[in-house]
Amino acid sequence: MKVVVDVPDSAKNRQWMRQFKGRWKARLKQLELWLVSYPIEVE
């Protein structure tokens, strides 16, 4: 499954993503979940 979350890069959003990852990792009984982020420039 792939989930896309498009939010500004901020300390608050990064913390939320860490918590989100932890909840879903436990709920799905996974050894690891990958989170990938990259900058996007809109011109």
PDB file of N, CA, C and O in Angstrom:
ATOM      1  N   MET A   1       0.851  -1.157   0.000  1.00  0.00           N
ATOM      2  CA  MET A   1       0.000   0.000   0.000  1.00  0.00           C
ATOM      3  C   MET A   1       0.904   1.229   0.000  1.00  0.00           C
ATOM      4  O   MET A   1       1.999   1.220   0.563  1.00  0.00           O
ATOM      5  N   LYS A   2       0.429   2.260  -0.631  1.00  0.00           N
ATOM      6  CA  LYS A   2       1.152   3.523  -0.668  1.00  0.00           C
ATOM      7  C   LYS A   2       0.209   4.622  -0.193  1.00  0.00           C
ATOM      8  O   LYS A   2      -0.910   4.749  -0.689  1.00  0.00           O
ATOM      9  N   VAL A   3       0.667   5.407   0.763  1.00  0.00           N
ATOM     10  CA  VAL A   3      -0.100   6.541   1.275  1.00  0.00           C
ATOM     11  C   VAL A   3       0.711   7.793   1.001  1.00  0.00           C
ATOM     12  O   VAL A   3       1.898   7.848   1.323  1.00  0.00           O
ATOM     13  N   VAL A   4       0.083   8.793   0.412  1.00  0.00           N
ATOM     14  CA  VAL A   4       0.763  10.053   0.109  1.00  0.00           C
ATOM     15  C   VAL A   4       0.202  11.132   1.028  1.00  0.00           C
ATOM     16  O   VAL A   4      -1.010  11.330   1.107  1.00  0.00           O
ATOM     17  N   VAL A   5       1.101  11.825   1.720  1.00  0.00           N
ATOM     18  CA  VAL A   5       0.715  12.931   2.590  1.00  0.00           C
ATOM     19  C   VAL A   5       1.496  14.149   2.122  1.00  0.00           C
ATOM     20  O   VAL A   5       2.727  14.151   2.151  1.00  0.00           O
ATOM     21  N   ASP A   6       0.792  15.175   1.696  1.00  0.00           N
ATOM     22  CA  ASP A   6       1.421  16.385   1.164  1.00  0.00           C
ATOM     23  C   ASP A   6       1.224  17.512   2.170  1.00  0.00           C
ATOM     24  O   ASP A   6       0.153  18.114   2.240  1.00  0.00           O
ATOM     25  N   VAL A   7       2.268  17.793   2.949  1.00  0.00           N
ATOM     26  CA  VAL A   7       2.196  18.836   3.979  1.00  0.00           C
ATOM     27  C   VAL A   7       3.493  19.638   3.972  1.00  0.00           C
ATOM     28  O   VAL A   7       4.517  19.147   3.497  1.00  0.00           O
ATOM     29  N   PRO A   8       3.464  20.856   4.488  1.00  0.00           N
ATOM     30  CA  PRO A   8       4.687  21.638   4.605  1.00  0.00           C
ATOM     31  C   PRO A   8       5.686  20.950   5.549  1.00  0.00           C
ATOM     32  O   PRO A   8       5.292  20.259   6.489  1.00  0.00           O
ATOM     33  N   ASP A   9       6.957  21.146   5.288  1.00  0.00           N
ATOM     34  CA  ASP A   9       8.006  20.595   6.147  1.00  0.00           C
ATOM     35  C   ASP A   9       8.115  21.467   7.395  1.00  0.00           C
ATOM     36  O   ASP A   9       8.567  22.611   7.334  1.00  0.00           O
ATOM     37  N   SER A  10       7.694  20.909   8.519  1.00  0.00           N
ATOM     38  CA  SER A  10       7.785  21.630   9.789  1.00  0.00           C
ATOM     39  C   SER A  10       8.063  20.612  10.890  1.00  0.00           C
ATOM     40  O   SER A  10       7.834  19.415  10.716  1.00  0.00           O
ATOM     41  N   ALA A  11       8.553  21.098  12.010  1.00  0.00           N
ATOM     42  CA  ALA A  11       8.824  20.209  13.147  1.00  0.00           C
ATOM     43  C   ALA A  11       7.534  19.533  13.616  1.00  0.00           C
ATOM     44  O   ALA A  11       7.541  18.354  13.968  1.00  0.00           O
ATOM     45  N   LYS A  12       6.436  20.275  13.619  1.00  0.00           N
ATOM     46  CA  LYS A  12       5.145  19.727  14.051  1.00  0.00           C
ATOM     47  C   LYS A  12       4.695  18.592  13.129  1.00  0.00           C
ATOM     48  O   LYS A  12       4.232  17.556  13.606  1.00  0.00           O
ATOM     49  N   ASN A  13       4.827  18.778  11.813  1.00  0.00           N
ATOM     50  CA  ASN A  13       4.424  17.738  10.866  1.00  0.00           C
ATOM     51  C   ASN A  13       5.337  16.524  10.933  1.00  0.00           C
ATOM     52  O   ASN A  13       4.868  15.392  10.811  1.00  0.00           O
ATOM     53  N   ARG A  14       6.622  16.739  11.125  1.00  0.00           N
ATOM     54  CA  ARG A  14       7.557  15.602  11.262  1.00  0.00           C
ATOM     55  C   ARG A  14       7.236  14.776  12.505  1.00  0.00           C
ATOM     56  O   ARG A  14       7.283  13.547  12.465  1.00  0.00           O
ATOM     57  N   GLN A  15       6.911  15.447  13.605  1.00  0.00           N
ATOM     58  CA  GLN A  15       6.547  14.736  14.831  1.00  0.00           C
ATOM     59  C   GLN A  15       5.273  13.929  14.617  1.00  0.00           C
ATOM     60  O   GLN A  15       5.184  12.781  15.051  1.00  0.00           O
ATOM     61  N   TRP A  16       4.285  14.526  13.947  1.00  0.00           N
ATOM     62  CA  TRP A  16       3.037  13.822  13.663  1.00  0.00           C
ATOM     63  C   TRP A  16       3.300  12.569  12.837  1.00  0.00           C
ATOM     64  O   TRP A  16       2.718  11.518  13.105  1.00  0.00           O
ATOM     65  N   MET A  17       4.171  12.671  11.836  1.00  0.00           N
ATOM     66  CA  MET A  17       4.483  11.522  10.982  1.00  0.00           C
ATOM     67  C   MET A  17       5.171  10.415  11.769  1.00  0.00           C
ATOM     68  O   MET A  17       4.908   9.235  11.538  1.00  0.00           O
ATOM     69  N   ARG A  18       6.055  10.786  12.701  1.00  0.00           N
ATOM     70  CA  ARG A  18       6.704   9.761  13.539  1.00  0.00           C
ATOM     71  C   ARG A  18       5.660   9.023  14.380  1.00  0.00           C
ATOM     72  O   ARG A  18       5.730   7.803  14.524  1.00  0.00           O
ATOM     73  N   GLN A  19       4.694   9.759  14.935  1.00  0.00           N
ATOM     74  CA  GLN A  19       3.648   9.127  15.730  1.00  0.00           C
ATOM     75  C   GLN A  19       2.738   8.267  14.853  1.00  0.00           C
ATOM     76  O   GLN A  19       2.354   7.163  15.240  1.00  0.00           O
ATOM     77  N   PHE A  20       2.399   8.776  13.681  1.00  0.00           N
ATOM     78  CA  PHE A  20       1.582   8.040  12.722  1.00  0.00           C
ATOM     79  C   PHE A  20       2.252   6.713  12.363  1.00  0.00           C
ATOM     80  O   PHE A  20       1.608   5.663  12.352  1.00  0.00           O
ATOM     81  N   LYS A  21       3.551   6.776  12.070  1.00  0.00           N
ATOM     82  CA  LYS A  21       4.307   5.574  11.722  1.00  0.00           C
ATOM     83  C   LYS A  21       4.267   4.557  12.872  1.00  0.00           C
ATOM     84  O   LYS A  21       4.042   3.368  12.648  1.00  0.00           O
ATOM     85  N   GLY A  22       4.483   5.030  14.085  1.00  0.00           N
ATOM     86  CA  GLY A  22       4.477   4.133  15.239  1.00  0.00           C
ATOM     87  C   GLY A  22       3.138   3.436  15.437  1.00  0.00           C
ATOM     88  O   GLY A  22       3.088   2.239  15.718  1.00  0.00           O
ATOM     89  N   ARG A  23       2.054   4.194  15.289  1.00  0.00           N
ATOM     90  CA  ARG A  23       0.714   3.604  15.448  1.00  0.00           C
ATOM     91  C   ARG A  23       0.457   2.533  14.401  1.00  0.00           C
ATOM     92  O   ARG A  23      -0.011   1.444  14.735  1.00  0.00           O
ATOM     93  N   TRP A  24       0.755   2.822  13.146  1.00  0.00           N
ATOM     94  CA  TRP A  24       0.470   1.871  12.072  1.00  0.00           C
ATOM     95  C   TRP A  24       1.430   0.692  12.089  1.00  0.00           C
ATOM     96  O   TRP A  24       1.048  -0.423  11.732  1.00  0.00           O
ATOM     97  N   LYS A  25       2.659   0.923  12.496  1.00  0.00           N
ATOM     98  CA  LYS A  25       3.614  -0.182  12.619  1.00  0.00           C
ATOM     99  C   LYS A  25       3.095  -1.200  13.640  1.00  0.00           C
ATOM    100  O   LYS A  25       3.153  -2.406  13.400  1.00  0.00           O
ATOM    101  N   ALA A  26       2.597  -0.721  14.760  1.00  0.00           N
ATOM    102  CA  ALA A  26       2.050  -1.612  15.795  1.00  0.00           C
ATOM    103  C   ALA A  26       0.744  -2.251  15.326  1.00  0.00           C
ATOM    104  O   ALA A  26       0.555  -3.458  15.477  1.00  0.00           O
ATOM    105  N   ARG A  27      -0.153  -1.450  14.761  1.00  0.00           N
ATOM    106  CA  ARG A  27      -1.459  -1.965  14.339  1.00  0.00           C
ATOM    107  C   ARG A  27      -1.322  -3.054  13.280  1.00  0.00           C
ATOM    108  O   ARG A  27      -2.057  -4.041  13.300  1.00  0.00           O
ATOM    109  N   LEU A  28      -0.383  -2.873  12.356  1.00  0.00           N
ATOM    110  CA  LEU A  28      -0.200  -3.837  11.270  1.00  0.00           C
ATOM    111  C   LEU A  28       0.803  -4.938  11.614  1.00  0.00           C
ATOM    112  O   LEU A  28       1.051  -5.830  10.803  1.00  0.00           O
ATOM    113  N   LYS A  29       1.381  -4.872  12.825  1.00  0.00           N
ATOM    114  CA  LYS A  29       2.344  -5.866  13.310  1.00  0.00           C
ATOM    115  C   LYS A  29       3.509  -6.021  12.331  1.00  0.00           C
ATOM    116  O   LYS A  29       3.870  -7.128  11.933  1.00  0.00           O
ATOM    117  N   GLN A  30       4.085  -4.875  11.957  1.00  0.00           N
ATOM    118  CA  GLN A  30       5.194  -4.853  11.010  1.00  0.00           C
ATOM    119  C   GLN A  30       6.515  -4.653  11.747  1.00  0.00           C
ATOM    120  O   GLN A  30       6.562  -4.008  12.794  1.00  0.00           O
ATOM    121  N   LEU A  31       7.583  -5.213  11.189  1.00  0.00           N
ATOM    122  CA  LEU A  31       8.909  -4.968  11.741  1.00  0.00           C
ATOM    123  C   LEU A  31       9.345  -3.538  11.456  1.00  0.00           C
ATOM    124  O   LEU A  31      10.025  -2.913  12.270  1.00  0.00           O
ATOM    125  N   GLU A  32       8.948  -3.022  10.292  1.00  0.00           N
ATOM    126  CA  GLU A  32       9.324  -1.667   9.903  1.00  0.00           C
ATOM    127  C   GLU A  32       8.345  -1.137   8.870  1.00  0.00           C
ATOM    128  O   GLU A  32       7.771  -1.903   8.096  1.00  0.00           O
ATOM    129  N   LEU A  33       8.160   0.162   8.862  1.00  0.00           N
ATOM    130  CA  LEU A  33       7.435   0.880   7.815  1.00  0.00           C
ATOM    131  C   LEU A  33       8.385   1.953   7.295  1.00  0.00           C
ATOM    132  O   LEU A  33       9.139   2.547   8.066  1.00  0.00           O
ATOM    133  N   TRP A  34       8.349   2.193   6.023  1.00  0.00           N
ATOM    134  CA  TRP A  34       9.222   3.209   5.438  1.00  0.00           C
ATOM    135  C   TRP A  34       8.460   4.502   5.241  1.00  0.00           C
ATOM    136  O   TRP A  34       7.341   4.514   4.729  1.00  0.00           O
ATOM    137  N   LEU A  35       9.084   5.586   5.656  1.00  0.00           N
ATOM    138  CA  LEU A  35       8.588   6.922   5.363  1.00  0.00           C
ATOM    139  C   LEU A  35       9.635   7.603   4.487  1.00  0.00           C
ATOM    140  O   LEU A  35      10.821   7.597   4.817  1.00  0.00           O
ATOM    141  N   VAL A  36       9.213   8.172   3.407  1.00  0.00           N
ATOM    142  CA  VAL A  36      10.122   8.835   2.481  1.00  0.00           C
ATOM    143  C   VAL A  36       9.633  10.266   2.293  1.00  0.00           C
ATOM    144  O   VAL A  36       8.439  10.501   2.108  1.00  0.00           O
ATOM    145  N   SER A  37      10.556  11.216   2.339  1.00  0.00           N
ATOM    146  CA  SER A  37      10.171  12.604   2.094  1.00  0.00           C
ATOM    147  C   SER A  37      11.159  13.233   1.121  1.00  0.00           C
ATOM    148  O   SER A  37      12.333  12.868   1.065  1.00  0.00           O
ATOM    149  N   TYR A  38      10.648  14.179   0.367  1.00  0.00           N
ATOM    150  CA  TYR A  38      11.507  14.903  -0.559  1.00  0.00           C
ATOM    151  C   TYR A  38      10.887  16.253  -0.862  1.00  0.00           C
ATOM    152  O   TYR A  38       9.665  16.402  -0.834  1.00  0.00           O
ATOM    153  N   PRO A  39      11.727  17.235  -1.152  1.00  0.00           N
ATOM    154  CA  PRO A  39      11.211  18.576  -1.447  1.00  0.00           C
ATOM    155  C   PRO A  39      10.585  18.637  -2.828  1.00  0.00           C
ATOM    156  O   PRO A  39      11.021  17.946  -3.749  1.00  0.00           O
ATOM    157  N   ILE A  40       9.575  19.455  -2.965  1.00  0.00           N
ATOM    158  CA  ILE A  40       8.922  19.684  -4.247  1.00  0.00           C
ATOM    159  C   ILE A  40       8.911  21.192  -4.483  1.00  0.00           C
ATOM    160  O   ILE A  40       8.512  21.962  -3.610  1.00  0.00           O
ATOM    161  N   GLU A  41       9.341  21.596  -5.641  1.00  0.00           N
ATOM    162  CA  GLU A  41       9.300  23.005  -6.011  1.00  0.00           C
ATOM    163  C   GLU A  41       8.208  23.216  -7.032  1.00  0.00           C
ATOM    164  O   GLU A  41       8.167  22.532  -8.055  1.00  0.00           O
ATOM    165  N   VAL A  42       7.324  24.156  -6.765  1.00  0.00           N
ATOM    166  CA  VAL A  42       6.250  24.478  -7.688  1.00  0.00           C
ATOM    167  C   VAL A  42       6.571  25.843  -8.294  1.00  0.00           C
ATOM    168  O   VAL A  42       6.763  26.827  -7.579  1.00  0.00           O
ATOM    169  N   GLU A  43       6.623  25.882  -9.585  1.00  0.00           N
ATOM    170  CA  GLU A  43       6.938  27.151 -10.261  1.00  0.00           C
ATOM    171  C   GLU A  43       5.738  27.697 -10.977  1.00  0.00           C
ATOM    172  O   GLU A  43       5.818  28.756 -11.600  1.00  0.00           O
TER     173      GLU A  43
END
